[in-house]
Amino acid sequence: MLPTETDRLALTAIYKSCGMNDDYWNNWASNKPLCEWEDVKTTESGRVKVLFLQEGLVGNLPQEVGYLTELETLCFYKNNLKGTIPDTIGNLRKLVRLLLMDNFSLSGRVPQEIGNLTNLTEIDLSENMLSGPIPHEIGNLAKLTILDLSQNKLTGTIPPRISSLLKLEKLNLRNNHLRGRVPLSFGKLTKLKCLLVRGNNIDYIERQNGDFYNQLVNRIFLDFRKYSANVKTCLHGTIVGKRGSYQLPAELIECHVAPYLISPPLCYIRDRLEVWISWWTIRGKRGLLKLPSNIIKNNVVPFLIFSPEYYAEKGHNVI
């Protein structure tokens, strides 16, 4: 089958699945060239390049959308789509803009196959009913400048791999069910001008006061970068016990111990250039600070117990 025919097959599947009709969507499901179909733009060779379908659609996105392999813009805006985003969307490797906002009933998870779309510069999946975690594969999208996942039901933590998106200018995660912390590694996002996390359960950020713009974003992330440098060069993470000292791995320190030293408000970082962990107490220039039991039990102790190089001394290194 010719590529143009597979495109025609995909558009016909959309026509049937999304409740379209001939009165409004001119030439759809006809034998006319695809460039004459309403809201469809094609390349010189007749392949579908832009699909912009706004308002009035009711139904599901069919799997056949994955046939549109020359597509650069996919937009379904202010419709009443339901069901899930098909995983075949991962076939659209030339896609630059993925806009599925304001569809209200679009549900399920953000497919991990979205990580295949390395030409994407903009993702807007806002105002839907999407659930589950943000896929780590989004970190593959090095050209991304805008990521809007607001007004959904997403859960879990903010993936640290988003910090790989060095061209990111806007990150909108408002009004989901996210928890945890803003990752320290976000300090690498030097082009970010807009960080919107209001309406979640992010540590140290009030639900109604979680939007940061321009200079405030720069100030927060400058502190993040300074502190991350201290973590890498000065935070020893040594546990002192009766039988010697045990060095914690840098990943455990940076992901679990170091973020604890960030105290509210979010943009204030404690100056601890030299830190040792002794009997679960952090000793720095400004005194002693006890590590919370959840960090000890969930992160530090399991490392000591299960790592062949280290062990926990009963009654001394375990609370």
Summary of the structure (lengths in Angstrom):
residues: 319
radius of gyration: 24.5
end to end distance: 66.8
largest distance: 82.2
contacts: 1025
relative contact order: 0.07
helix: 29%
strand: 27%
